[in-house]
Amino acid sequence: MTLAERLLSRGKQEGRQEGRQEGRQEGRLMVLELLLAKRFGQHVLDIRVQERLRRATPEQLDLWAERILDASRVEDVFVEG
C-alpha cells in the first residue's frame, strides 16, 4: 500500500468515526426533545431550549435525560450543579 493510499484510508476512517459521533449526538438530542415534549408538553421546546440542547455536550444530554424521570418542572431538568 502506498503512502497516499494509507493516508486516504486513514482519512476515511477518521471521517466515519466523526460521522458516528455526530450521529450519536443527534440521536441523544432527538430522544431528549421527545422526552421533554412528552413529559412537559410541546410548548417547552421553544427556541431557547432548542439552542441549549444543540450546544450541550453528550454528557449534559445524558444527565438531562435522566433528570426528566424525577423533574416536576422543565426547569428542574436543566438546573446547574
C-alpha positions as CSV (number, residue, x, y, z in Angstrom):
1,M,0.0,0.0,0.0
2,T,1.4,3.4,-1.0
3,L,1.7,6.3,1.4
4,A,-1.2,8.1,-0.5
5,E,-3.4,5.0,-0.1
6,R,-2.6,4.8,3.6
7,L,-3.4,8.5,4.1
8,L,-6.6,8.2,2.2
9,S,-7.7,5.1,4.2
10,R,-6.8,6.9,7.4
11,G,-8.8,9.9,6.4
12,K,-11.8,7.7,5.5
13,Q,-11.7,6.0,8.9
14,E,-11.5,9.3,10.7
15,G,-14.4,10.6,8.7
16,R,-16.5,7.6,9.6
17,Q,-15.7,7.9,13.2
18,E,-16.7,11.6,13.2
19,G,-19.9,10.7,11.4
20,R,-20.8,8.1,14.1
21,Q,-20.1,10.5,16.9
22,E,-22.3,13.2,15.2
23,G,-25.0,10.6,14.7
24,R,-25.0,9.6,18.4
25,Q,-25.1,13.2,19.4
26,E,-28.1,13.8,17.1
27,G,-29.8,10.7,18.5
28,R,-29.4,11.9,22.0
29,L,-30.8,15.3,21.1
30,M,-33.8,13.8,19.4
31,V,-34.6,11.5,22.3
32,L,-34.3,14.3,24.8
33,E,-36.6,16.5,22.8
34,L,-39.1,13.7,22.6
35,L,-38.9,13.1,26.3
36,L,-39.2,16.8,27.2
37,A,-42.3,17.2,24.9
38,K,-43.9,14.0,26.2
39,R,-43.3,14.9,29.9
40,F,-43.9,18.7,29.8
41,G,-45.7,19.4,26.6
42,Q,-44.6,20.5,23.1
43,H,-44.5,24.2,24.2
44,V,-41.4,23.7,26.3
45,L,-39.3,23.2,23.1
46,D,-39.1,26.9,22.4
47,I,-36.1,28.3,20.6
48,R,-34.2,29.0,23.8
49,V,-34.4,25.3,24.9
50,Q,-33.6,24.1,21.4
51,E,-30.5,26.2,21.3
52,R,-29.4,25.0,24.7
53,L,-29.9,21.4,23.7
54,R,-27.9,21.9,20.5
55,R,-24.9,23.4,22.4
56,A,-24.9,20.7,25.0
57,T,-22.2,18.0,25.4
58,P,-23.2,14.3,25.2
59,E,-22.7,14.1,28.9
60,Q,-25.1,17.0,29.6
61,L,-27.7,15.5,27.3
62,D,-27.5,12.2,29.2
63,L,-27.7,13.9,32.5
64,W,-30.8,15.9,31.5
65,A,-32.4,12.8,30.1
66,E,-32.0,11.1,33.5
67,R,-33.4,14.1,35.3
68,I,-36.6,14.0,33.3
69,L,-37.6,11.0,35.3
70,D,-37.8,12.9,38.6
71,A,-38.4,16.5,37.4
72,S,-41.6,18.3,38.4
73,R,-40.9,21.2,36.1
74,V,-38.8,21.6,32.9
75,E,-36.6,24.0,34.9
76,D,-35.6,21.1,37.2
77,V,-34.1,19.2,34.2
78,F,-31.7,22.0,33.5
79,V,-30.7,23.1,37.0
80,E,-27.0,23.7,37.4
81,G,-25.0,21.9,40.0
